[in-house]
Amino acid sequence: MGQPATEADGSLALWVCNRCGWVYAPAEGDPTRRIPPLTAFERLPPDWSCPSCGADRDYFFH
Ligand SMILES: [Zn+2]
């Protein structure tokens, strides 16, 4: 909201879990997994999963 996306550094688009509806907001990161803010979804660790339901990355869409 009002923040310019840094297109060169991957996408700051929101990603939504297809199982539980949890939203990954790159601008905020994922504090529960020690993911710092401004981490694009594409740059999350391979073993990252939904903090809400545990779905792996393949379940996310945007
Ligand atoms: Zn989920």
N, CA, C, O and the ligand as a Tripos MOL2 file, in Angstrom:
@<TRIPOS>MOLECULE
protein
  249   247    63     0     0
PROTEIN
NO_CHARGES

@<TRIPOS>ATOM
      1 N           0.8430   -1.1940    0.0000 N.3       1 MET1
      2 CA          0.0000    0.0000    0.0000 C.3       1 MET1
      3 C           0.8780    1.2440    0.0000 C.2       1 MET1
      4 O           1.3700    1.6640    1.0480 O.2       1 MET1
      5 N           1.0680    1.8160   -1.1430 N.am      2 GLY2
      6 CA          1.8610    3.0250   -1.2340 C.3       2 GLY2
      7 C           3.3510    2.7950   -1.2940 C.2       2 GLY2
      8 O           4.1240    3.7340   -1.4860 O.2       2 GLY2
      9 N           3.7640    1.5310   -1.1280 N.am      3 GLN3
     10 CA          5.1970    1.2640   -1.2050 C.3       3 GLN3
     11 C           5.5620    0.7900   -2.5990 C.2       3 GLN3
     12 O           4.9390   -0.1320   -3.1250 O.2       3 GLN3
     13 N           6.5560    1.4050   -3.1970 N.am      4 PRO4
     14 CA          6.9570    0.9650   -4.5340 C.3       4 PRO4
     15 C           7.5840   -0.4220   -4.4970 C.2       4 PRO4
     16 O           8.3830   -0.7270   -3.6120 O.2       4 PRO4
     17 N           7.2310   -1.2330   -5.4340 N.am      5 ALA5
     18 CA          7.8020   -2.5780   -5.4900 C.3       5 ALA5
     19 C           9.2010   -2.5090   -6.0940 C.2       5 ALA5
     20 O           9.4600   -1.7570   -7.0330 O.2       5 ALA5
     21 N          10.0700   -3.2960   -5.5410 N.am      6 THR6
     22 CA         11.4150   -3.3520   -6.0940 C.3       6 THR6
     23 C          11.4720   -4.5100   -7.0760 C.2       6 THR6
     24 O          11.8290   -5.6350   -6.7240 O.2       6 THR6
     25 N          11.1220   -4.2150   -8.2790 N.am      7 GLU7
     26 CA         10.9460   -5.2650   -9.2740 C.3       7 GLU7
     27 C          12.2370   -5.9980   -9.5970 C.2       7 GLU7
     28 O          12.2150   -7.1720   -9.9690 O.2       7 GLU7
     29 N          13.3490   -5.3140   -9.4580 N.am      8 ALA8
     30 CA         14.6150   -5.9400   -9.8180 C.3       8 ALA8
     31 C          15.0020   -7.0110   -8.7970 C.2       8 ALA8
     32 O          15.8310   -7.8740   -9.0830 O.2       8 ALA8
     33 N          14.4160   -6.9550   -7.6390 N.am      9 ASP9
     34 CA         14.8080   -7.8540   -6.5700 C.3       9 ASP9
     35 C          13.6970   -8.8460   -6.2870 C.2       9 ASP9
     36 O          13.3550   -9.1070   -5.1340 O.2       9 ASP9
     37 N          13.1470   -9.3850   -7.3390 N.am     10 GLY10
     38 CA         12.0340  -10.2900   -7.1390 C.3      10 GLY10
     39 C          10.7730   -9.4950   -6.8830 C.2      10 GLY10
     40 O          10.7310   -8.2800   -7.0780 O.2      10 GLY10
     41 N           9.7930  -10.1690   -6.4620 N.am     11 SER11
     42 CA          8.4920   -9.5470   -6.3090 C.3      11 SER11
     43 C           8.1470   -9.3390   -4.8540 C.2      11 SER11
     44 O           8.4110  -10.1940   -4.0090 O.2      11 SER11
     45 N           7.5510   -8.1900   -4.5670 N.am     12 LEU12
     46 CA          7.0230   -7.9760   -3.2300 C.3      12 LEU12
     47 C           5.5200   -8.1930   -3.2160 C.2      12 LEU12
     48 O           4.8100   -7.7140   -2.3320 O.2      12 LEU12
     49 N           5.0620   -8.9150   -4.2010 N.am     13 ALA13
     50 CA          3.6300   -9.2230   -4.2400 C.3      13 ALA13
     51 C           3.2580  -10.1300   -3.0780 C.2      13 ALA13
     52 O           4.0790  -10.8880   -2.5610 O.2      13 ALA13
     53 N           2.0090  -10.0300   -2.6900 N.am     14 LEU14
     54 CA          1.5140  -10.9120   -1.6360 C.3      14 LEU14
     55 C           1.3190  -12.3220   -2.1790 C.2      14 LEU14
     56 O           0.9240  -12.5010   -3.3310 O.2      14 LEU14
     57 N           1.5940  -13.3110   -1.3530 N.am     15 TRP15
     58 CA          1.3560  -14.7220   -1.6990 C.3      15 TRP15
     59 C           0.3870  -15.2940   -0.6880 C.2      15 TRP15
     60 O           0.4990  -15.0470    0.5120 O.2      15 TRP15
     61 N          -0.5520  -16.0510   -1.1800 N.am     16 VAL16
     62 CA         -1.6220  -16.5480   -0.3230 C.3      16 VAL16
     63 C          -1.5650  -18.0690   -0.2460 C.2      16 VAL16
     64 O          -1.4080  -18.7470   -1.2620 O.2      16 VAL16
     65 N          -1.6910  -18.5880    0.9500 N.am     17 CYS17
     66 CA         -1.7270  -20.0330    1.1400 C.3      17 CYS17
     67 C          -3.0490  -20.5760    0.6170 C.2      17 CYS17
     68 O          -4.1200  -20.0930    0.9840 O.2      17 CYS17
     69 N          -2.9630  -21.5740   -0.2320 N.am     18 ASN18
     70 CA         -4.1690  -22.1390   -0.8380 C.3      18 ASN18
     71 C          -4.9060  -23.0680    0.1160 C.2      18 ASN18
     72 O          -6.0240  -23.4930   -0.1750 O.2      18 ASN18
     73 N          -4.3040  -23.3830    1.2310 N.am     19 ARG19
     74 CA         -4.9620  -24.2670    2.1960 C.3      19 ARG19
     75 C          -5.6850  -23.4900    3.2790 C.2      19 ARG19
     76 O          -6.8290  -23.8030    3.6090 O.2      19 ARG19
     77 N          -5.0330  -22.4830    3.8340 N.am     20 CYS20
     78 CA         -5.6370  -21.8080    4.9840 C.3      20 CYS20
     79 C          -5.8880  -20.3190    4.7610 C.2      20 CYS20
     80 O          -6.5520  -19.6710    5.5710 O.2      20 CYS20
     81 N          -5.3640  -19.7810    3.6750 N.am     21 GLY21
     82 CA         -5.6100  -18.3770    3.3910 C.3      21 GLY21
     83 C          -4.6280  -17.4260    4.0510 C.2      21 GLY21
     84 O          -4.7630  -16.2080    3.9340 O.2      21 GLY21
     85 N          -3.6430  -17.9770    4.7420 N.am     22 TRP22
     86 CA         -2.6160  -17.1270    5.3370 C.3      22 TRP22
     87 C          -1.8930  -16.3660    4.2220 C.2      22 TRP22
     88 O          -1.6530  -16.9080    3.1430 O.2      22 TRP22
     89 N          -1.5500  -15.1050    4.4960 N.am     23 VAL23
     90 CA         -0.9290  -14.2820    3.4690 C.3      23 VAL23
     91 C           0.5200  -13.9880    3.8330 C.2      23 VAL23
     92 O           0.8140  -13.5060    4.9270 O.2      23 VAL23
     93 N           1.4190  -14.2870    2.9000 N.am     24 TYR24
     94 CA          2.8070  -13.8830    3.0920 C.3      24 TYR24
     95 C           3.0030  -12.5110    2.4870 C.2      24 TYR24
     96 O           2.8340  -12.3240    1.2820 O.2      24 TYR24
     97 N           3.3620  -11.5490    3.3260 N.am     25 ALA25
     98 CA          3.6270  -10.1880    2.8770 C.3      25 ALA25
     99 C           5.1380   -9.9550    2.9290 C.2      25 ALA25
    100 O           5.7030   -9.8110    4.0130 O.2      25 ALA25
    101 N           5.7930   -9.9160    1.7730 N.am     26 PRO26
    102 CA          7.2510   -9.7420    1.7670 C.3      26 PRO26
    103 C           7.7110   -8.4970    2.5160 C.2      26 PRO26
    104 O           8.8000   -8.4860    3.0900 O.2      26 PRO26
    105 N           6.8970   -7.4580    2.5160 N.am     27 ALA27
    106 CA          7.2830   -6.2340    3.2210 C.3      27 ALA27
    107 C           7.4320   -6.4730    4.7180 C.2      27 ALA27
    108 O           8.1270   -5.7260    5.4070 O.2      27 ALA27
    109 N           6.7830   -7.5090    5.2140 N.am     28 GLU28
    110 CA          6.8360   -7.8020    6.6470 C.3      28 GLU28
    111 C           7.6990   -9.0080    6.9710 C.2      28 GLU28
    112 O           8.1280   -9.1780    8.1130 O.2      28 GLU28
    113 N           7.9560   -9.8440    5.9800 N.am     29 GLY29
    114 CA          8.6870  -11.0680    6.2540 C.3      29 GLY29
    115 C           7.8400  -12.0240    7.0800 C.2      29 GLY29
    116 O           6.6130  -11.9350    7.1020 O.2      29 GLY29
    117 N           8.5150  -12.9320    7.7510 N.am     30 ASP30
    118 CA          7.8110  -13.9120    8.5800 C.3      30 ASP30
    119 C           8.5490  -14.0460    9.9050 C.2      30 ASP30
    120 O           9.4480  -14.8760   10.0450 O.2      30 ASP30
    121 N           8.1640  -13.2250   10.8710 N.am     31 PRO31
    122 CA          8.8760  -13.2120   12.1620 C.3      31 PRO31
    123 C           8.8880  -14.5720   12.8480 C.2      31 PRO31
    124 O           9.8130  -14.8850   13.5980 O.2      31 PRO31
    125 N           7.8600  -15.3810   12.5930 N.am     32 THR32
    126 CA          7.8120  -16.6730   13.2690 C.3      32 THR32
    127 C           8.8940  -17.6150   12.7570 C.2      32 THR32
    128 O           9.2540  -18.5750   13.4380 O.2      32 THR32
    129 N           9.4120  -17.3480   11.5690 N.am     33 ARG33
    130 CA         10.4780  -18.1850   10.9970 C.3      33 ARG33
    131 C          11.7720  -17.3920   10.8330 C.2      33 ARG33
    132 O          12.6950  -17.8150   10.1370 O.2      33 ARG33
    133 N          11.8180  -16.2500   11.4800 N.am     34 ARG34
    134 CA         13.0020  -15.3840   11.4080 C.3      34 ARG34
    135 C          13.3140  -14.9420    9.9910 C.2      34 ARG34
    136 O          14.4770  -14.7830    9.6220 O.2      34 ARG34
    137 N          12.2830  -14.7460    9.2090 N.am     35 ILE35
    138 CA         12.4670  -14.1930    7.8700 C.3      35 ILE35
    139 C          12.3820  -12.6740    7.9770 C.2      35 ILE35
    140 O          11.3530  -12.1490    8.4040 O.2      35 ILE35
    141 N          13.4290  -11.9650    7.6040 N.am     36 PRO36
    142 CA         13.4160  -10.5120    7.7740 C.3      36 PRO36
    143 C          12.4790   -9.8370    6.7760 C.2      36 PRO36
    144 O          12.1690  -10.4100    5.7310 O.2      36 PRO36
    145 N          12.0310   -8.6290    7.0920 N.am     37 PRO37
    146 CA         11.1940   -7.8830    6.1560 C.3      37 PRO37
    147 C          11.8900   -7.6870    4.8140 C.2      37 PRO37
    148 O          13.1170   -7.7010    4.7220 O.2      37 PRO37
    149 N          11.0850   -7.5050    3.7910 N.am     38 LEU38
    150 CA         11.5620   -7.2800    2.4240 C.3      38 LEU38
    151 C          12.2120   -8.5230    1.8310 C.2      38 LEU38
    152 O          13.0580   -8.4180    0.9420 O.2      38 LEU38
    153 N          11.8290   -9.6810    2.3100 N.am     39 THR39
    154 CA         12.2680  -10.9260    1.7000 C.3      39 THR39
    155 C          11.2120  -11.3850    0.7010 C.2      39 THR39
    156 O          10.0930  -11.7340    1.0760 O.2      39 THR39
    157 N          11.5870  -11.3780   -0.5750 N.am     40 ALA40
    158 CA         10.6390  -11.8250   -1.6030 C.3      40 ALA40
    159 C          10.3120  -13.2940   -1.3880 C.2      40 ALA40
    160 O          11.1360  -14.0610   -0.8900 O.2      40 ALA40
    161 N           9.1130  -13.6700   -1.7660 N.am     41 PHE41
    162 CA          8.6990  -15.0650   -1.6000 C.3      41 PHE41
    163 C           9.6900  -16.0150   -2.2680 C.2      41 PHE41
    164 O           9.9980  -17.0860   -1.7450 O.2      41 PHE41
    165 N          10.1760  -15.6050   -3.4190 N.am     42 GLU42
    166 CA         11.0980  -16.4620   -4.1740 C.3      42 GLU42
    167 C          12.4080  -16.6980   -3.4330 C.2      42 GLU42
    168 O          13.1530  -17.6250   -3.7510 O.2      42 GLU42
    169 N          12.6810  -15.8570   -2.4470 N.am     43 ARG43
    170 CA         13.9500  -15.9650   -1.7400 C.3      43 ARG43
    171 C          13.7910  -16.6240   -0.3720 C.2      43 ARG43
    172 O          14.7510  -16.6900    0.3960 O.2      43 ARG43
    173 N          12.6270  -17.0960   -0.0710 N.am     44 LEU44
    174 CA         12.4510  -17.8200    1.1880 C.3      44 LEU44
    175 C          13.2430  -19.1190    1.1360 C.2      44 LEU44
    176 O          13.4750  -19.6560    0.0530 O.2      44 LEU44
    177 N          13.6590  -19.6300    2.2840 N.am     45 PRO45
    178 CA         14.3940  -20.9000    2.3060 C.3      45 PRO45
    179 C          13.5550  -22.0150    1.6890 C.2      45 PRO45
    180 O          12.3270  -21.9890    1.7770 O.2      45 PRO45
    181 N          14.2020  -22.9840    1.0710 N.am     46 PRO46
    182 CA         13.4710  -24.0800    0.4260 C.3      46 PRO46
    183 C          12.5690  -24.8420    1.3930 C.2      46 PRO46
    184 O          11.5460  -25.3960    0.9910 O.2      46 PRO46
    185 N          12.9450  -24.8680    2.6390 N.am     47 ASP47
    186 CA         12.1500  -25.6340    3.6010 C.3      47 ASP47
    187 C          11.1050  -24.7770    4.3090 C.2      47 ASP47
    188 O          10.4500  -25.2200    5.2530 O.2      47 ASP47
    189 N          10.9660  -23.5540    3.8360 N.am     48 TRP48
    190 CA          9.9510  -22.6900    4.4400 C.3      48 TRP48
    191 C           8.5690  -23.2650    4.1780 C.2      48 TRP48
    192 O           8.3140  -23.8310    3.1150 O.2      48 TRP48
    193 N           7.6880  -23.1180    5.1420 N.am     49 SER49
    194 CA          6.3160  -23.5710    4.9440 C.3      49 SER49
    195 C           5.3750  -22.5970    5.6330 C.2      49 SER49
    196 O           5.7990  -21.7370    6.4050 O.2      49 SER49
    197 N           4.1080  -22.7460    5.3420 N.am     50 CYS50
    198 CA          3.1040  -21.8410    5.8990 C.3      50 CYS50
    199 C           3.1480  -21.8810    7.4230 C.2      50 CYS50
    200 O           3.0180  -22.9530    8.0150 O.2      50 CYS50
    201 N           3.3290  -20.7390    8.0620 N.am     51 PRO51
    202 CA          3.3810  -20.7260    9.5320 C.3      51 PRO51
    203 C           2.0450  -21.0380   10.1810 C.2      51 PRO51
    204 O           1.9780  -21.3440   11.3720 O.2      51 PRO51
    205 N           1.0060  -20.9610    9.4110 N.am     52 SER52
    206 CA         -0.3200  -21.2020    9.9710 C.3      52 SER52
    207 C          -0.7260  -22.6650    9.8810 C.2      52 SER52
    208 O          -1.2060  -23.2410   10.8570 O.2      52 SER52
    209 N          -0.5300  -23.2800    8.6910 N.am     53 CYS53
    210 CA         -1.0240  -24.6500    8.5210 C.3      53 CYS53
    211 C           0.0750  -25.6270    8.1280 C.2      53 CYS53
    212 O          -0.1650  -26.8340    8.0710 O.2      53 CYS53
    213 N           1.2780  -25.1250    7.8550 N.am     54 GLY54
    214 CA          2.3910  -26.0080    7.5460 C.3      54 GLY54
    215 C           2.4750  -26.4300    6.0960 C.2      54 GLY54
    216 O           3.3220  -27.2510    5.7450 O.2      54 GLY54
    217 N           1.6200  -25.8910    5.2450 N.am     55 ALA55
    218 CA          1.6790  -26.2280    3.8240 C.3      55 ALA55
    219 C           3.0130  -25.7710    3.2370 C.2      55 ALA55
    220 O           3.5290  -24.7150    3.6040 O.2      55 ALA55
    221 N           3.5550  -26.5530    2.3450 N.am     56 ASP56
    222 CA          4.8220  -26.1320    1.7650 C.3      56 ASP56
    223 C           4.5850  -25.0730    0.6900 C.2      56 ASP56
    224 O           3.4480  -24.7100    0.3880 O.2      56 ASP56
    225 N           5.6690  -24.5980    0.1320 N.am     57 ARG57
    226 CA          5.5960  -23.4340   -0.7560 C.3      57 ARG57
    227 C           4.7390  -23.6750   -1.9820 C.2      57 ARG57
    228 O           4.1850  -22.7330   -2.5480 O.2      57 ARG57
    229 N           4.6260  -24.9090   -2.3920 N.am     58 ASP58
    230 CA          3.8580  -25.2070   -3.5990 C.3      58 ASP58
    231 C           2.3810  -24.8480   -3.4510 C.2      58 ASP58
    232 O           1.6660  -24.7060   -4.4430 O.2      58 ASP58
    233 N           1.9390  -24.7060   -2.2260 N.am     59 TYR59
    234 CA          0.5350  -24.3860   -2.0120 C.3      59 TYR59
    235 C           0.2390  -22.9010   -2.1660 C.2      59 TYR59
    236 O          -0.9200  -22.4860   -2.1810 O.2      59 TYR59
    237 N           1.2820  -22.1160   -2.2780 N.am     60 PHE60
    238 CA          1.0520  -20.6700   -2.3250 C.3      60 PHE60
    239 C           0.8580  -20.1890   -3.7440 C.2      60 PHE60
    240 O           1.4760  -20.6900   -4.6830 O.2      60 PHE60
    241 N          -0.0100  -19.2100   -3.8790 N.am     61 PHE61
    242 CA         -0.2310  -18.5980   -5.1760 C.3      61 PHE61
    243 C          -0.3210  -17.0970   -5.0120 C.2      61 PHE61
    244 O          -0.4790  -16.5910   -3.9010 O.2      61 PHE61
    245 N          -0.2200  -16.3890   -6.1220 N.am     62 HIS62
    246 CA         -0.4080  -14.9300   -6.0670 C.3      62 HIS62
    247 C          -0.9360  -14.4290   -7.3930 C.2      62 HIS62
    248 O          -1.1620  -13.2300   -7.5550 O.2      62 HIS62
    249 ZN         -1.4790  -22.2140    5.2480 Zn       63 ZN63
@<TRIPOS>BOND
     1     1     2 1
     2     2     3 1
     3     3     4 2
     4     3     5 am
     5     5     6 1
     6     6     7 1
     7     7     8 2
     8     7     9 am
     9     9    10 1
    10    10    11 1
    11    11    12 2
    12    11    13 am
    13    13    14 1
    14    14    15 1
    15    15    16 2
    16    15    17 am
    17    17    18 1
    18    18    19 1
    19    19    20 2
    20    19    21 am
    21    21    22 1
    22    22    23 1
    23    23    24 2
    24    23    25 am
    25    25    26 1
    26    26    27 1
    27    27    28 2
    28    27    29 am
    29    29    30 1
    30    30    31 1
    31    31    32 2
    32    31    33 am
    33    33    34 1
    34    34    35 1
    35    35    36 2
    36    35    37 am
    37    37    38 1
    38    38    39 1
    39    39    40 2
    40    39    41 am
    41    41    42 1
    42    42    43 1
    43    43    44 2
    44    43    45 am
    45    45    46 1
    46    46    47 1
    47    47    48 2
    48    47    49 am
    49    49    50 1
    50    50    51 1
    51    51    52 2
    52    51    53 am
    53    53    54 1
    54    54    55 1
    55    55    56 2
    56    55    57 am
    57    57    58 1
    58    58    59 1
    59    59    60 2
    60    59    61 am
    61    61    62 1
    62    62    63 1
    63    63    64 2
    64    63    65 am
    65    65    66 1
    66    66    67 1
    67    67    68 2
    68    67    69 am
    69    69    70 1
    70    70    71 1
    71    71    72 2
    72    71    73 am
    73    73    74 1
    74    74    75 1
    75    75    76 2
    76    75    77 am
    77    77    78 1
    78    78    79 1
    79    79    80 2
    80    79    81 am
    81    81    82 1
    82    82    83 1
    83    83    84 2
    84    83    85 am
    85    85    86 1
    86    86    87 1
    87    87    88 2
    88    87    89 am
    89    89    90 1
    90    90    91 1
    91    91    92 2
    92    91    93 am
    93    93    94 1
    94    94    95 1
    95    95    96 2
    96    95    97 am
    97    97    98 1
    98    98    99 1
    99    99   100 2
   100    99   101 am
   101   101   102 1
   102   102   103 1
   103   103   104 2
   104   103   105 am
   105   105   106 1
   106   106   107 1
   107   107   108 2
   108   107   109 am
   109   109   110 1
   110   110   111 1
   111   111   112 2
   112   111   113 am
   113   113   114 1
   114   114   115 1
   115   115   116 2
   116   115   117 am
   117   117   118 1
   118   118   119 1
   119   119   120 2
   120   119   121 am
   121   121   122 1
   122   122   123 1
   123   123   124 2
   124   123   125 am
   125   125   126 1
   126   126   127 1
   127   127   128 2
   128   127   129 am
   129   129   130 1
   130   130   131 1
   131   131   132 2
   132   131   133 am
   133   133   134 1
   134   134   135 1
   135   135   136 2
   136   135   137 am
   137   137   138 1
   138   138   139 1
   139   139   140 2
   140   139   141 am
   141   141   142 1
   142   142   143 1
   143   143   144 2
   144   143   145 am
   145   145   146 1
   146   146   147 1
   147   147   148 2
   148   147   149 am
   149   149   150 1
   150   150   151 1
   151   151   152 2
   152   151   153 am
   153   153   154 1
   154   154   155 1
   155   155   156 2
   156   155   157 am
   157   157   158 1
   158   158   159 1
   159   159   160 2
   160   159   161 am
   161   161   162 1
   162   162   163 1
   163   163   164 2
   164   163   165 am
   165   165   166 1
   166   166   167 1
   167   167   168 2
   168   167   169 am
   169   169   170 1
   170   170   171 1
   171   171   172 2
   172   171   173 am
   173   173   174 1
   174   174   175 1
   175   175   176 2
   176   175   177 am
   177   177   178 1
   178   178   179 1
   179   179   180 2
   180   179   181 am
   181   181   182 1
   182   182   183 1
   183   183   184 2
   184   183   185 am
   185   185   186 1
   186   186   187 1
   187   187   188 2
   188   187   189 am
   189   189   190 1
   190   190   191 1
   191   191   192 2
   192   191   193 am
   193   193   194 1
   194   194   195 1
   195   195   196 2
   196   195   197 am
   197   197   198 1
   198   198   199 1
   199   199   200 2
   200   199   201 am
   201   201   202 1
   202   202   203 1
   203   203   204 2
   204   203   205 am
   205   205   206 1
   206   206   207 1
   207   207   208 2
   208   207   209 am
   209   209   210 1
   210   210   211 1
   211   211   212 2
   212   211   213 am
   213   213   214 1
   214   214   215 1
   215   215   216 2
   216   215   217 am
   217   217   218 1
   218   218   219 1
   219   219   220 2
   220   219   221 am
   221   221   222 1
   222   222   223 1
   223   223   224 2
   224   223   225 am
   225   225   226 1
   226   226   227 1
   227   227   228 2
   228   227   229 am
   229   229   230 1
   230   230   231 1
   231   231   232 2
   232   231   233 am
   233   233   234 1
   234   234   235 1
   235   235   236 2
   236   235   237 am
   237   237   238 1
   238   238   239 1
   239   239   240 2
   240   239   241 am
   241   241   242 1
   242   242   243 1
   243   243   244 2
   244   243   245 am
   245   245   246 1
   246   246   247 1
   247   247   248 2
@<TRIPOS>SUBSTRUCTURE
     1 MET1         2 RESIDUE 1 A MET
     2 GLY2         6 RESIDUE 1 A GLY
     3 GLN3        10 RESIDUE 1 A GLN
     4 PRO4        14 RESIDUE 1 A PRO
     5 ALA5        18 RESIDUE 1 A ALA
     6 THR6        22 RESIDUE 1 A THR
     7 GLU7        26 RESIDUE 1 A GLU
     8 ALA8        30 RESIDUE 1 A ALA
     9 ASP9        34 RESIDUE 1 A ASP
    10 GLY10       38 RESIDUE 1 A GLY
    11 SER11       42 RESIDUE 1 A SER
    12 LEU12       46 RESIDUE 1 A LEU
    13 ALA13       50 RESIDUE 1 A ALA
    14 LEU14       54 RESIDUE 1 A LEU
    15 TRP15       58 RESIDUE 1 A TRP
    16 VAL16       62 RESIDUE 1 A VAL
    17 CYS17       66 RESIDUE 1 A CYS
    18 ASN18       70 RESIDUE 1 A ASN
    19 ARG19       74 RESIDUE 1 A ARG
    20 CYS20       78 RESIDUE 1 A CYS
    21 GLY21       82 RESIDUE 1 A GLY
    22 TRP22       86 RESIDUE 1 A TRP
    23 VAL23       90 RESIDUE 1 A VAL
    24 TYR24       94 RESIDUE 1 A TYR
    25 ALA25       98 RESIDUE 1 A ALA
    26 PRO26      102 RESIDUE 1 A PRO
    27 ALA27      106 RESIDUE 1 A ALA
    28 GLU28      110 RESIDUE 1 A GLU
    29 GLY29      114 RESIDUE 1 A GLY
    30 ASP30      118 RESIDUE 1 A ASP
    31 PRO31      122 RESIDUE 1 A PRO
    32 THR32      126 RESIDUE 1 A THR
    33 ARG33      130 RESIDUE 1 A ARG
    34 ARG34      134 RESIDUE 1 A ARG
    35 ILE35      138 RESIDUE 1 A ILE
    36 PRO36      142 RESIDUE 1 A PRO
    37 PRO37      146 RESIDUE 1 A PRO
    38 LEU38      150 RESIDUE 1 A LEU
    39 THR39      154 RESIDUE 1 A THR
    40 ALA40      158 RESIDUE 1 A ALA
    41 PHE41      162 RESIDUE 1 A PHE
    42 GLU42      166 RESIDUE 1 A GLU
    43 ARG43      170 RESIDUE 1 A ARG
    44 LEU44      174 RESIDUE 1 A LEU
    45 PRO45      178 RESIDUE 1 A PRO
    46 PRO46      182 RESIDUE 1 A PRO
    47 ASP47      186 RESIDUE 1 A ASP
    48 TRP48      190 RESIDUE 1 A TRP
    49 SER49      194 RESIDUE 1 A SER
    50 CYS50      198 RESIDUE 1 A CYS
    51 PRO51      202 RESIDUE 1 A PRO
    52 SER52      206 RESIDUE 1 A SER
    53 CYS53      210 RESIDUE 1 A CYS
    54 GLY54      214 RESIDUE 1 A GLY
    55 ALA55      218 RESIDUE 1 A ALA
    56 ASP56      222 RESIDUE 1 A ASP
    57 ARG57      226 RESIDUE 1 A ARG
    58 ASP58      230 RESIDUE 1 A ASP
    59 TYR59      234 RESIDUE 1 A TYR
    60 PHE60      238 RESIDUE 1 A PHE
    61 PHE61      242 RESIDUE 1 A PHE
    62 HIS62      246 RESIDUE 1 A HIS
    63 ZN63       249 GROUP 0 **** ****
